[in-house]
Amino acid sequence: MERLTRNKALTMLMITLFSITLFALLYNMTPDQSRSVQLGNEDRTDETFTHMLEDASDEEDPAPVTTTTTTTTTAAAAAALSTNAKVWKPKKDWGRLSMEIEEAIGHNVRVAKGRGGQERILLTAVANEGMVEYTLNWIASLERTKQADKFLVFAIDEELVTSLTAHGYGRHVVRIPQDWFHRPLSGKFEAWLSTGYTPITHAKSLVVERLLYTDVTVWFSDVDIVFTSASIYDYLVMKLNARKETETVFSQETEQKMINSGFYLMRPTNTNKRILDESIRIQDAEQDKTPPVTQQRAMNRVLDTLNLNYQTSSIVLLDLMLFPHGQFYFNRGLPTKFNLTPMMVHANYRKGDNKKKDLQKYGLCFKGICQTVSLSLCPLIGQNNGIEPVCYSRNIDLAGNLIFQPATLVIDIVAIIMTAIMIYHIRSKYTAVGRKEIVMFFYLYMITTFLEMLLVTGIIPTSSPVYSWFTAVHIGLISATFWCLLLNGFVGFQFAEDGTPLSLWSIRISSFIIFLLVGFIAIATFKQIGPFNYTSPGALWAFYFIINGVAFIIYVISQIILVVNTLDDRWPLGDILFGTAFFVIGQVILYIFSIVICDQVKHYVDGLFFGSICTLLAVMMVYKYWDSITKEDLEFSVGAKQNVWEVKELMADDELSQSNGGNYQQQQQPQMAPGQYGQQYNQQQPQYPY
């Protein structure tokens, strides 16, 4: 008895130490943003922002900031302007747009109290299909800040219109008429200063200029901006109306020196129409120069010729602390360093995937399940070519074949071996309650793990025509596994006697139905069959997270009730709680800390590796729990009482015992009343293991 007690204590101690170690590892891997910012910048507090820009190597739209360069730029700007303010005239034949665009504007325009009466304000952006991820993230930030009821995206190509419509934003997107463009535009995501980049920035000015002639105050935003405050609209309207001279509110690029053309409010005045007209002329005249002139450079050159006196100017600049760009927010962390919360964050000064990576890292990416972890279904949803995670485990070359997630591959192999061992022990306990029912759960888990190993490691490549079918089978098996676990939670309540055809086939048939249902939804989503579409896989996510999560929660609750109400031994509660903890920790690591782990360990592993480990430990605790509440513990001798949950086969008569010479007297077990199943038998009765 003392040995069994010591084994119990040792088992619990080892599991507790493992959990504490795991939490400590995660804590140390998680960067402390405020601490890193402070350590990285405490020696640079007196450094000017201009010097910071000169040191930046990845800025999105760098521009000259020194006095000499500014003077030269101003002179060049004056020379480039076609007319001065006195002789410039607005375009007389502009004002009316197509009916489709007019209806879209009317649906999305906001009405605010402005100078001299009501003012129509339109939140708008310009993007192409290559920017669809950022556009959806921009819209998600609008939804989080309660700004999503009124906005309008001007699409450069029809593909973006199709994508946004598929996501349910059909009333918030309109195609830009082709005759608005001055040159052909790309539909891809263009790198900064590439041949396709400056024409896209040029298109932004073309759209805003047209809108100003419809007497709309344009609230323009780049799609790589994330809104973070629900008060941003009210604040901007207040800034717009604070001075009677104010016509434009700009975000800043450098403190009181340059504006950022990615975020501004512009009233439909002649001054603003001239600013846009002249900046468009500059870009048209210098489109063949190297480096090409971007919209922001052209606009700053025009502004250098205007009255910028802070008392009388029509232009107001927004505080960089509340409206920071990428260098200010990501590199220096200045708003958070001073305990300030910005109203928006502009993810510029980032090249390529670094833009997505930093948005995800700082919690500013709101459509990021697949951008966080490489699930088997991610290459098949979101876009035509799927969604790639921001950071994932590096691959290895094995006999000329690329193997992805090699560390996870090892864990999956270990999981299959451990599951086979558990199945062997379960099958060897011939008299245990629910033996045939619980073994189905472990078979399903083994098959699911095997398929996951084939899919996430690239053994079945994503380019293969069978990948989508294997993925649909994998997702169906995941849901069937959770369903089987749920039904096993009710075996102990004896709604149907365990081991009978009713008990077994009810689990088998219902699990098979769940498998078929979820598998069909998955393949229909991947192949866009009927109402299902890979750009909005809501039904698939519902089963993947909500239905499976509910099944898991019900199982845990039912087992706690079963142990508390029917067993004298409380040790099985520890198995349930540790299994739940392992599963929850695994999910948190998988979906929250995956990118952090991947960055910290230099891409050797990611959250999928630790998630697989925790899932295996949770499954092992399911086995440990079942083993601890059944008789004849073959692996873990944790039960202090030997007679918990017995299955006694009724003998047809007593003749067999009498023929053995009366060595013992067969005890007739009385029929148990409902609710007493699983309670210990009378301790005075002798126990005879079968």
LUMLUM-898128 format. One record per residue (C-alpha): z negated, y, x; residue in three letters. Coordinates in steps of 0.2 Angstrom, whole numbers, padded with zeros to 4 digits, always signed. Layout:
N
ZYXALA
...
! end
This chain:
690
+0000+0000+0000MET
-0004+0012+0014GLU
+0012+0008+0023ARG
+0022+0012+0007LEU
+0012+0028+0005THR
+0016+0033+0023ARG
+0035+0029+0020ASN
+0035+0040+0005LYS
+0027+0055+0015ALA
+0039+0052+0030LEU
+0054+0052+0019THR
+0049+0068+0010MET
+0045+0076+0026LEU
+0062+0072+0034MET
+0071+0079+0019ILE
+0061+0095+0019THR
+0064+0098+0037LEU
+0082+0095+0035PHE
+0083+0108+0021SER
+0073+0121+0030ILE
+0085+0118+0045THR
+0100+0120+0035LEU
+0093+0136+0027PHE
+0089+0143+0044ALA
+0106+0139+0050LEU
+0115+0148+0036LEU
+0103+0163+0038TYR
+0107+0165+0056ASN
+0126+0163+0053MET
+0126+0177+0040THR
+0129+0194+0048PRO
+0117+0208+0044ASP
+0129+0222+0041GLN
+0116+0236+0042SER
+0109+0229+0059ARG
+0126+0226+0066SER
+0132+0244+0061VAL
+0116+0251+0069GLN
+0118+0242+0085LEU
+0136+0245+0087GLY
+0135+0264+0083ASN
+0118+0270+0089GLU
+0126+0276+0105ASP
+0140+0284+0097ARG
+0132+0296+0084THR
+0138+0311+0093ASP
+0156+0305+0094GLU
+0168+0314+0084THR
+0179+0306+0071PHE
+0194+0312+0080THR
+0190+0302+0095HIS
+0187+0287+0084MET
+0204+0288+0078LEU
+0212+0289+0095GLU
+0203+0273+0100ASP
+0209+0263+0085ALA
+0222+0251+0089SER
+0225+0244+0071ASP
+0226+0260+0061GLU
+0238+0260+0046GLU
+0245+0278+0047ASP
+0239+0286+0062PRO
+0243+0304+0064ALA
+0240+0318+0077PRO
+0224+0327+0076VAL
+0223+0338+0092THR
+0225+0357+0091THR
+0241+0357+0101THR
+0249+0343+0090THR
+0244+0351+0074THR
+0252+0368+0079THR
+0268+0358+0084THR
+0268+0349+0068THR
+0265+0364+0058THR
+0280+0373+0066ALA
+0291+0357+0063ALA
+0285+0357+0045ALA
+0290+0375+0042ALA
+0307+0372+0050ALA
+0310+0356+0039ALA
+0306+0365+0022LEU
+0322+0369+0013SER
+0314+0384+0003THR
+0299+0394+0002ASN
+0287+0396-0012ALA
+0295+0411-0019LYS
+0313+0405-0021VAL
+0309+0387-0025TRP
+0313+0382-0043LYS
+0308+0366-0052PRO
+0321+0354-0058LYS
+0327+0360-0076LYS
+0335+0344-0081ASP
+0319+0333-0079TRP
+0305+0329-0091GLY
+0311+0316-0103ARG
+0309+0298-0097LEU
+0316+0282-0105SER
+0308+0276-0121MET
+0300+0261-0112GLU
+0291+0272-0099ILE
+0286+0285-0112GLU
+0278+0271-0123GLU
+0269+0264-0108ALA
+0262+0281-0103ILE
+0257+0285-0120GLY
+0247+0268-0121HIS
+0238+0271-0104ASN
+0236+0290-0103VAL
+0218+0297-0104ARG
+0213+0313-0112VAL
+0200+0324-0104ALA
+0194+0341-0107LYS
+0203+0351-0094GLY
+0207+0369-0089ARG
+0213+0378-0105GLY
+0212+0363-0117GLY
+0216+0344-0117GLN
+0223+0337-0101GLU
+0232+0320-0100ARG
+0227+0310-0085ILE
+0237+0294-0080LEU
+0229+0282-0067LEU
+0244+0274-0059THR
+0250+0264-0044ALA
+0267+0258-0036VAL
+0269+0241-0029ALA
+0281+0226-0027ASN
+0279+0207-0029GLU
+0273+0206-0011GLY
+0258+0216-0015MET
+0254+0206-0031VAL
+0237+0199-0023GLU
+0231+0217-0019TYR
+0237+0223-0036THR
+0227+0210-0045LEU
+0212+0213-0034ASN
+0214+0232-0038TRP
+0215+0228-0057ILE
+0200+0217-0055ALA
+0190+0231-0047SER
+0195+0242-0062LEU
+0188+0229-0074GLU
+0172+0229-0064ARG
+0170+0248-0065THR
+0176+0249-0083LYS
+0192+0258-0079GLN
+0204+0244-0084ALA
+0208+0250-0102ASP
+0220+0264-0096LYS
+0231+0261-0080PHE
+0249+0259-0077LEU
+0258+0250-0062VAL
+0275+0255-0058PHE
+0284+0239-0052ALA
+0297+0241-0039ILE
+0305+0224-0043ASP
+0305+0213-0059GLU
+0295+0199-0051GLU
+0280+0210-0051LEU
+0282+0213-0069VAL
+0283+0195-0073THR
+0268+0191-0062SER
+0257+0205-0070LEU
+0263+0200-0088THR
+0258+0182-0085ALA
+0241+0188-0080HIS
+0239+0197-0097GLY
+0244+0215-0090TYR
+0260+0217-0099GLY
+0256+0233-0107ARG
+0250+0240-0090HIS
+0266+0237-0080VAL
+0283+0245-0081VAL
+0299+0243-0070ARG
+0304+0258-0060ILE
+0322+0263-0065PRO
+0334+0259-0050GLN
+0342+0277-0051ASP
+0325+0284-0046TRP
+0327+0276-0028PHE
+0335+0285-0014HIS
+0337+0269-0004ARG
+0336+0250-0007PRO
+0318+0243-0007LEU
+0310+0227-0001SER
+0301+0215-0013GLY
+0290+0208+0001LYS
+0274+0214+0009PHE
+0280+0225+0023GLU
+0270+0228+0039ALA
+0266+0246+0043TRP
+0281+0256+0050LEU
+0293+0241+0048SER
+0310+0245+0041THR
+0305+0241+0024GLY
+0288+0250+0024TYR
+0293+0269+0024THR
+0305+0267+0009PRO
+0291+0260-0001ILE
+0280+0274+0003THR
+0295+0286-0001HIS
+0295+0277-0019ALA
+0277+0282-0022LYS
+0282+0301-0021SER
+0297+0298-0031LEU
+0287+0291-0046VAL
+0273+0304-0045VAL
+0286+0318-0045GLU
+0294+0311-0061ARG
+0278+0310-0069LEU
+0273+0328-0065LEU
+0288+0334-0075TYR
+0281+0325-0091THR
+0266+0336-0090ASP
+0254+0322-0085VAL
+0240+0324-0072THR
+0243+0310-0060VAL
+0229+0300-0054TRP
+0237+0290-0040PHE
+0230+0275-0031SER
+0236+0263-0018ASP
+0234+0245-0023VAL
+0224+0241-0007ASP
+0210+0252-0014ILE
+0195+0244-0022VAL
+0185+0254-0035PHE
+0166+0252-0034THR
+0159+0265-0046SER
+0160+0266-0065ALA
+0157+0285-0063SER
+0172+0288-0052ILE
+0183+0295-0066TYR
+0170+0307-0073ASP
+0166+0313-0055TYR
+0185+0316-0051LEU
+0187+0326-0068VAL
+0172+0336-0063MET
+0179+0340-0046LYS
+0196+0344-0054LEU
+0188+0357-0066ASN
+0174+0364-0054ALA
+0185+0378-0048ARG
+0199+0387-0058LYS
+0210+0387-0043GLU
+0210+0368-0041THR
+0226+0359-0044GLU
+0225+0344-0033THR
+0211+0333-0027VAL
+0215+0323-0011PHE
+0205+0309-0001SER
+0204+0313+0017GLN
+0211+0304+0033GLU
+0202+0315+0045THR
+0188+0326+0041GLU
+0195+0343+0035GLN
+0211+0340+0045LYS
+0222+0328+0036MET
+0224+0321+0018ILE
+0226+0303+0014ASN
+0241+0301+0002SER
+0234+0284-0005GLY
+0222+0292-0017PHE
+0223+0309-0026TYR
+0224+0318-0042LEU
+0238+0330-0045MET
+0240+0342-0059ARG
+0258+0346-0066PRO
+0259+0363-0058THR
+0274+0370-0049ASN
+0264+0370-0032THR
+0262+0351-0033ASN
+0280+0348-0039LYS
+0286+0358-0024ARG
+0274+0348-0012ILE
+0282+0332-0018LEU
+0300+0339-0018ASP
+0298+0345+0000GLU
+0290+0329+0006SER
+0304+0319-0001ILE
+0316+0330+0007ARG
+0308+0328+0024ILE
+0308+0309+0022GLN
+0326+0309+0017ASP
+0331+0320+0031ALA
+0322+0310+0044GLU
+0323+0292+0038GLN
+0333+0287+0053ASP
+0320+0294+0066LYS
+0309+0283+0077THR
+0295+0281+0072PRO
+0300+0284+0054PRO
+0292+0298+0044VAL
+0280+0290+0031THR
+0275+0298+0014GLN
+0258+0303+0021GLN
+0265+0312+0037ARG
+0278+0321+0026ALA
+0265+0327+0014MET
+0253+0333+0027ASN
+0268+0343+0035ARG
+0271+0352+0019VAL
+0252+0355+0016LEU
+0251+0363+0033ASP
+0262+0378+0027THR
+0251+0381+0012LEU
+0235+0391+0009ASN
+0221+0379+0014LEU
+0207+0392+0013ASN
+0192+0383+0005TYR
+0188+0398-0006GLN
+0205+0401-0013THR
+0216+0385-0010SER
+0222+0375-0024SER
+0218+0359-0014ILE
+0201+0351-0014VAL
+0196+0337-0002LEU
+0185+0322-0007LEU
+0170+0317+0003ASP
+0174+0304+0016LEU
+0157+0296+0013MET
+0161+0293-0005LEU
+0179+0290-0003PHE
+0181+0281+0014PRO
+0196+0273+0022HIS
+0196+0257+0032GLY
+0191+0264+0048GLN
+0176+0273+0041PHE
+0170+0259+0030TYR
+0174+0243+0039PHE
+0173+0248+0057ASN
+0159+0261+0057ARG
+0150+0257+0041GLY
+0145+0275+0039LEU
+0142+0276+0020PRO
+0130+0261+0020THR
+0123+0267+0037LYS
+0116+0282+0027PHE
+0111+0272+0012ASN
+0126+0279+0002LEU
+0137+0269-0010THR
+0155+0274-0010PRO
+0165+0276-0026MET
+0180+0267-0019MET
+0185+0259-0003VAL
+0203+0260+0005HIS
+0207+0245+0015ALA
+0220+0253+0026ASN
+0219+0253+0045TYR
+0221+0234+0043ARG
+0236+0225+0048LYS
+0242+0208+0041GLY
+0229+0196+0035ASP
+0215+0207+0042ASN
+0216+0217+0026LYS
+0212+0202+0015LYS
+0200+0196+0027LYS
+0189+0211+0027ASP
+0190+0214+0008LEU
+0184+0196+0006GLN
+0171+0198+0020LYS
+0163+0213+0012TYR
+0163+0207-0005GLY
+0178+0217-0011LEU
+0189+0203-0016CYS
+0187+0198-0034PHE
+0201+0185-0036LYS
+0195+0175-0021GLY
+0190+0157-0025ILE
+0206+0151-0016CYS
+0205+0165-0003GLN
+0188+0158+0001THR
+0190+0140+0002VAL
+0205+0128+0004SER
+0203+0118-0012LEU
+0217+0105-0015SER
+0224+0115-0030LEU
+0225+0131-0021CYS
+0243+0129-0014PRO
+0249+0126-0032LEU
+0242+0141-0041ILE
+0241+0160-0041GLY
+0259+0163-0034GLN
+0275+0153-0031ASN
+0269+0148-0014ASN
+0251+0146-0018GLY
+0236+0155-0011ILE
+0230+0153+0007GLU
+0212+0155+0011PRO
+0207+0170+0022VAL
+0199+0159+0035CYS
+0200+0140+0037TYR
+0197+0126+0049SER
+0209+0124+0063ARG
+0221+0109+0063ASN
+0224+0096+0077ILE
+0240+0087+0082ASP
+0238+0068+0080LEU
+0253+0058+0086ALA
+0265+0072+0081GLY
+0257+0075+0064ASN
+0246+0091+0060LEU
+0229+0086+0053ILE
+0220+0100+0044PHE
+0201+0100+0041GLN
+0198+0087+0055PRO
+0179+0089+0053ALA
+0180+0087+0035THR
+0191+0071+0037LEU
+0177+0063+0047VAL
+0164+0067+0034ILE
+0175+0060+0020ASP
+0177+0044+0030ILE
+0158+0043+0032VAL
+0156+0046+0013ALA
+0168+0032+0009ILE
+0158+0020+0020ILE
+0141+0026+0014MET
+0147+0024-0004THR
+0153+0006-0001ALA
+0136+0002+0006ILE
+0127+0009-0010MET
+0139+0000-0021ILE
+0135-0016-0012TYR
+0116-0014-0014HIS
+0119-0009-0033ILE
+0129-0025-0036ARG
+0116-0036-0027SER
+0102-0030-0040LYS
+0107-0042-0053TYR
+0092-0038-0065THR
+0092-0019-0063ALA
+0094-0008-0078VAL
+0111+0001-0079GLY
+0118-0008-0064ARG
+0135-0010-0071LYS
+0135+0008-0078GLU
+0130+0017-0062ILE
+0142+0007-0051VAL
+0156+0015-0061MET
+0150+0032-0055PHE
+0150+0027-0037PHE
+0168+0019-0038TYR
+0174+0036-0046LEU
+0166+0046-0032TYR
+0174+0035-0018MET
+0191+0036-0025ILE
+0189+0055-0028THR
+0184+0057-0010THR
+0198+0046-0003PHE
+0211+0057-0013LEU
+0203+0073-0007GLU
+0204+0067+0011MET
+0223+0064+0009LEU
+0226+0081+0001LEU
+0215+0094+0011VAL
+0219+0086+0028THR
+0238+0087+0025GLY
+0241+0068+0026ILE
+0250+0072+0010ILE
+0258+0089+0014PRO
+0259+0103+0002THR
+0278+0103+0003SER
+0279+0085-0003SER
+0286+0083-0021PRO
+0271+0071-0025VAL
+0258+0083-0019TYR
+0256+0091-0036SER
+0254+0074-0045TRP
+0241+0068-0032PHE
+0232+0084-0035THR
+0232+0082-0054ALA
+0225+0065-0052VAL
+0212+0071-0040HIS
+0206+0085-0052ILE
+0206+0073-0066GLY
+0195+0061-0056LEU
+0183+0075-0052ILE
+0180+0078-0070SER
+0179+0060-0075ALA
+0166+0057-0061THR
+0155+0071-0068PHE
+0158+0064-0086TRP
+0153+0046-0080CYS
+0137+0053-0072LEU
+0133+0062-0088LEU
+0134+0046-0098LEU
+0124+0037-0085ASN
+0110+0049-0089GLY
+0108+0042-0106PHE
+0108+0024-0102VAL
+0089+0024-0099GLY
+0086+0031-0117PHE
+0094+0014-0123GLN
+0105+0022-0136PHE
+0116+0007-0132ALA
+0108-0008-0123GLU
+0114-0007-0105ASP
+0126-0020-0099GLY
+0133-0023-0116THR
+0152-0021-0120PRO
+0147-0006-0131LEU
+0138+0003-0117SER
+0151-0001-0103LEU
+0167+0002-0113TRP
+0161+0018-0121SER
+0159+0025-0103ILE
+0175+0017-0097ARG
+0186+0023-0111ILE
+0178+0041-0113SER
+0180+0044-0094SER
+0198+0038-0094PHE
+0201+0050-0108ILE
+0193+0065-0098ILE
+0204+0059-0083PHE
+0220+0060-0094LEU
+0215+0076-0102LEU
+0211+0086-0086VAL
+0225+0078-0076GLY
+0238+0083-0090PHE
+0231+0101-0090ILE
+0232+0101-0071ALA
+0250+0095-0070ILE
+0255+0106-0084ALA
+0248+0121-0075THR
+0257+0117-0059PHE
+0274+0114-0068LYS
+0272+0128-0081GLN
+0273+0116-0095ILE
+0270+0124-0113GLY
+0257+0138-0113PRO
+0250+0133-0096PHE
+0255+0144-0081ASN
+0250+0143-0062TYR
+0248+0162-0062THR
+0234+0161-0074SER
+0225+0144-0073PRO
+0211+0148-0084GLY
+0210+0131-0093ALA
+0210+0122-0077LEU
+0196+0133-0070TRP
+0186+0130-0086ALA
+0186+0111-0083PHE
+0184+0113-0064TYR
+0168+0124-0064PHE
+0161+0126-0082ILE
+0163+0109-0090ILE
+0159+0099-0074ASN
+0144+0111-0071GLY
+0137+0108-0089VAL
+0139+0089-0087ALA
+0129+0090-0070PHE
+0115+0101-0078ILE
+0113+0090-0093ILE
+0112+0075-0082TYR
+0098+0083-0072VAL
+0088+0088-0087ILE
+0090+0071-0096SER
+0083+0062-0080GLN
+0068+0074-0079ILE
+0064+0071-0097ILE
+0066+0052-0094LEU
+0054+0052-0079VAL
+0041+0063-0087VAL
+0041+0054-0104ASN
+0043+0035-0099THR
+0037+0033-0081LEU
+0020+0033-0074ASP
+0027+0036-0056ASP
+0032+0054-0053ARG
+0041+0051-0036TRP
+0058+0050-0044PRO
+0056+0068-0049LEU
+0058+0072-0030GLY
+0074+0062-0029ASP
+0081+0072-0044ILE
+0076+0089-0037LEU
+0082+0086-0019PHE
+0099+0079-0026GLY
+0100+0095-0036THR
+0096+0106-0021ALA
+0109+0097-0010PHE
+0122+0100-0023PHE
+0118+0118-0027VAL
+0117+0122-0008ILE
+0134+0114-0005GLY
+0142+0124-0019GLN
+0134+0140-0012VAL
+0140+0136+0006ILE
+0157+0131-0001LEU
+0161+0147-0012TYR
+0151+0160-0004ILE
+0148+0157+0015PHE
+0164+0148+0019SER
+0172+0163+0027ILE
+0156+0168+0036VAL
+0154+0151+0044ILE
+0172+0150+0048CYS
+0171+0166+0058ASP
+0155+0163+0067GLN
+0161+0146+0073VAL
+0178+0151+0078LYS
+0188+0141+0065HIS
+0181+0124+0071TYR
+0174+0121+0053VAL
+0172+0130+0037ASP
+0163+0129+0021GLY
+0172+0113+0015LEU
+0164+0104+0029PHE
+0146+0108+0024PHE
+0151+0107+0006GLY
+0157+0089+0009SER
+0141+0085+0018ILE
+0129+0092+0004CYS
+0139+0083-0009THR
+0137+0066+0000LEU
+0119+0069+0001LEU
+0118+0073-0017ALA
+0127+0057-0022VAL
+0115+0048-0010MET
+0100+0055-0019MET
+0108+0049-0036VAL
+0107+0032-0028TYR
+0090+0034-0021LYS
+0084+0040-0039TYR
+0092+0025-0048TRP
+0085+0013-0035ASP
+0067+0020-0036SER
+0066+0018-0055ILE
+0073+0000-0055THR
+0064-0016-0049LYS
+0067-0025-0032GLU
+0070-0010-0021ASP
+0081-0017-0007LEU
+0083-0002+0004GLU
+0070+0011+0000PHE
+0053+0003-0004SER
+0045+0019-0012VAL
+0039+0012-0028GLY
+0020+0009-0027ALA
+0021-0001-0043LYS
+0033-0016-0043GLN
+0037-0017-0062ASN
+0046-0001-0066VAL
+0061-0004-0078TRP
+0063-0023-0079GLU
+0077-0033-0088VAL
+0070-0049-0094LYS
+0083-0062-0100GLU
+0076-0070-0116LEU
+0076-0089-0114MET
+0083-0099-0129ALA
+0067-0109-0129ASP
+0052-0115-0119ASP
+0059-0132-0114GLU
+0064-0127-0097LEU
+0047-0121-0092SER
+0039-0136-0099GLN
+0050-0148-0090SER
+0045-0140-0073ASN
+0028-0147-0075GLY
+0019-0133-0083GLY
+0018-0123-0067ASN
+0017-0107-0077TYR
+0017-0102-0095GLN
+0032-0092-0101GLN
+0026-0075-0108GLN
+0035-0069-0124GLN
+0038-0051-0121GLN
+0036-0041-0138PRO
+0050-0030-0144GLN
+0047-0012-0138MET
+0047+0002-0149ALA
+0059+0016-0146PRO
+0053+0029-0133GLY
+0043+0015-0124GLN
+0057+0008-0114TYR
+0054+0009-0096GLY
+0035+0010-0097GLN
+0025-0001-0086GLN
+0020-0018-0092TYR
+0002-0023-0094ASN
-0005-0024-0077GLN
-0015-0039-0081GLN
+0001-0050-0084GLN
+0007-0059-0069PRO
+0024-0053-0063GLN
+0038-0065-0059TYR
+0053-0058-0050PRO
+0070-0065-0056TYR
! end
